[in-house]
Protein backbone atom coordinates (compact mmCIF):
# COMPACT_ATOMS: atom_id res chain seq x y z
CA UNK A 1 0.00 0.00 0.00
CA UNK A 2 1.07 3.56 -0.57
CA UNK A 3 0.07 6.67 1.33
CA UNK A 4 0.47 10.38 0.76
CA UNK A 5 0.50 13.42 3.01
CA UNK A 6 0.29 17.16 2.35
CA UNK A 7 2.09 17.99 5.62
CA UNK A 8 3.87 14.85 6.87
CA UNK A 9 1.43 14.57 9.77
CA UNK A 10 -1.88 13.51 8.25
CA UNK A 11 -1.62 10.50 5.91
CA UNK A 12 -4.14 9.09 3.44
CA UNK A 13 -3.87 5.65 1.89
CA UNK A 14 -3.69 5.91 -1.88
CA UNK A 15 -6.16 4.12 -4.11
CA UNK A 16 -5.40 0.55 -5.06
CA UNK A 17 -2.33 0.30 -7.25
CA UNK A 18 -0.85 -2.42 -9.41
CA UNK A 19 2.50 -2.15 -7.62
CA UNK A 20 3.51 -5.11 -5.51
CA UNK A 21 6.48 -5.91 -3.31
CA UNK A 22 8.48 -4.08 -0.69
CA UNK A 23 10.10 -0.70 -1.29
CA UNK A 24 13.20 0.35 0.66
CA UNK A 25 14.06 3.87 -0.46
CA UNK A 26 12.47 6.87 -2.13
CA UNK A 27 13.92 10.08 -3.54
CA UNK A 28 12.49 13.23 -5.11
CA UNK A 29 14.28 14.34 -8.29
CA UNK A 30 13.50 18.06 -8.74
CA UNK A 31 14.98 18.07 -12.25
CA UNK A 32 12.49 15.43 -13.42
CA UNK A 33 9.79 16.56 -10.97
CA UNK A 34 9.27 12.93 -9.97
CA UNK A 35 9.50 10.61 -7.01
CA UNK A 36 11.44 7.39 -7.57
CA UNK A 37 11.13 4.39 -5.25
CA UNK A 38 13.28 1.23 -5.26
CA UNK A 39 12.87 -2.07 -3.50
CA UNK A 40 13.18 -5.81 -3.30
CA UNK A 41 13.30 -8.06 -6.37
CA UNK A 42 14.62 -5.17 -8.48
CA UNK A 43 11.46 -3.10 -8.02
CA UNK A 44 11.53 0.49 -9.30
CA UNK A 45 8.51 2.78 -9.44
CA UNK A 46 7.98 6.45 -10.19
CA UNK A 47 5.30 9.05 -9.53
CA UNK A 48 4.72 12.69 -10.45
CA UNK A 49 2.28 13.28 -7.60
CA UNK A 50 3.04 10.73 -4.86
CA UNK A 51 -0.39 9.14 -5.25
CA UNK A 52 -0.32 7.42 -8.65
CA UNK A 53 2.69 5.13 -9.12
CA UNK A 54 3.98 3.37 -12.24
CA UNK A 55 6.29 0.36 -12.24
CA UNK A 56 9.60 1.06 -13.94
CA UNK A 57 12.23 -1.15 -15.56
CA UNK A 58 14.36 -3.58 -13.55
CA UNK A 59 17.93 -2.77 -14.68
CA UNK A 60 19.46 -4.86 -11.89
CA UNK A 61 17.26 -7.87 -12.62
CA UNK A 62 14.63 -9.41 -10.39
CA UNK A 63 17.02 -11.23 -8.03
CA UNK A 64 18.64 -8.07 -6.62
CA UNK A 65 17.11 -6.26 -3.66
CA UNK A 66 17.68 -2.55 -4.30
CA UNK A 67 18.40 -0.89 -0.97
CA UNK A 68 18.85 2.80 -1.82
CA UNK A 69 18.39 5.44 -4.49
CA UNK A 70 19.89 8.93 -4.66
CA UNK A 71 19.91 11.89 -7.05
CA UNK A 72 22.30 14.73 -7.75
CA UNK A 73 19.37 17.06 -8.50
CA UNK A 74 20.30 17.29 -12.18
CA UNK A 75 18.29 14.32 -13.40
CA UNK A 76 20.93 11.70 -12.62
CA UNK A 77 19.87 8.82 -10.35
CA UNK A 78 21.88 6.01 -8.83
CA UNK A 79 20.50 2.84 -7.22
CA UNK A 80 22.50 0.32 -5.19
CA UNK A 81 21.56 -3.27 -4.51
CA UNK A 82 22.33 -5.55 -1.59
CA UNK A 83 25.54 -7.57 -1.74
CA UNK A 84 25.28 -11.11 -3.05
CA UNK A 85 26.76 -14.20 -1.35
CA UNK A 86 30.21 -13.35 -2.81
CA UNK A 87 30.10 -9.76 -1.54
CA UNK A 88 29.46 -8.21 -4.96
CA UNK A 89 27.24 -5.12 -4.96
CA UNK A 90 25.07 -4.14 -7.94
CA UNK A 91 24.83 -0.54 -9.07
CA UNK A 92 22.64 1.12 -11.71
CA UNK A 93 22.52 4.75 -12.78
CA UNK A 94 20.81 7.08 -15.23
CA UNK A 95 22.24 10.03 -17.11
N, C-alpha and C positions, 0 to 999 in steps of 0.2 A: 504494500500500500504506500501511497505517497500522500504528503500533506503539504499545505502551503500556509503562509502567515504574512499578513501585511506589516506586522510589528515585532515578530519574534516572540510574542507572548500568547496570543490567541491563534490556535491552529485549527485548520479545517481539512478533513480528509478529502482528497481529490476524487473525482469520479473514477469508476472502474477503468483500469488501463490494461493494455495487452502486455505490459512489461512483467517479467517474472524474475525471480532470483533475488540475491542479496547484493546491495550496493554498499561500498565501503568508503567512497570519497566523492565529493562534489566540489566543483569550482565554477565561478562566474567569469566568463571571458568578455570583458567590456568591448573589445574590438569586434567580436562577432555578435555581441548582445545576446549571449546564450549561456545557459547553464549546461554543464557536462558532468555526468555521473558515471563512475566506473565501479565494477564489482566482480563477484565470483564468476567463474566459468567464462571469463573474457567479456563480460557484459559491459556495454557502453550505451548510454542513452543521452539525449539532449532535449532541451526545452527552451523556448523563447519567453515563456511566461511562468514557469515553475509549477504549472498545473497540468498541462498537456505534455506528455513525454513521448518521444519516438526512439525506438531501438536503433542503435547505430551499428557499424561494422564491428567485427571482432578481429582486429589486426594481430592480436597475440594468440589467436586460436581459442578454442573452448575449454582447454585443459588448464589454462593459466588463470589464477585468481588475481585480478588487478587490485592492488592495495591503495594506490594513490594517483591523483591527477593534479597537475599544476599548470599555470599559464604565466607567460611573461607580459601579458596585457597587450600584446601586439598581434594576437591571432595565432600564436604558436602554443601548442599544448604538448605536454609530455605525460605519459602514463607508465607506471612501474608495476610489475607483477611480483608475486611472492617467489622466493627462491625454490628451485626444484630440489630433488633428493641429492643432486651433485653440487648444490650451492650456486647454480647458475641463475641469474636474475634476468627476466625479460623486460625490455624497454621498447616503447613505441612513441613516436612523436609526429606532429604535423608541422607543416611550414606554410 
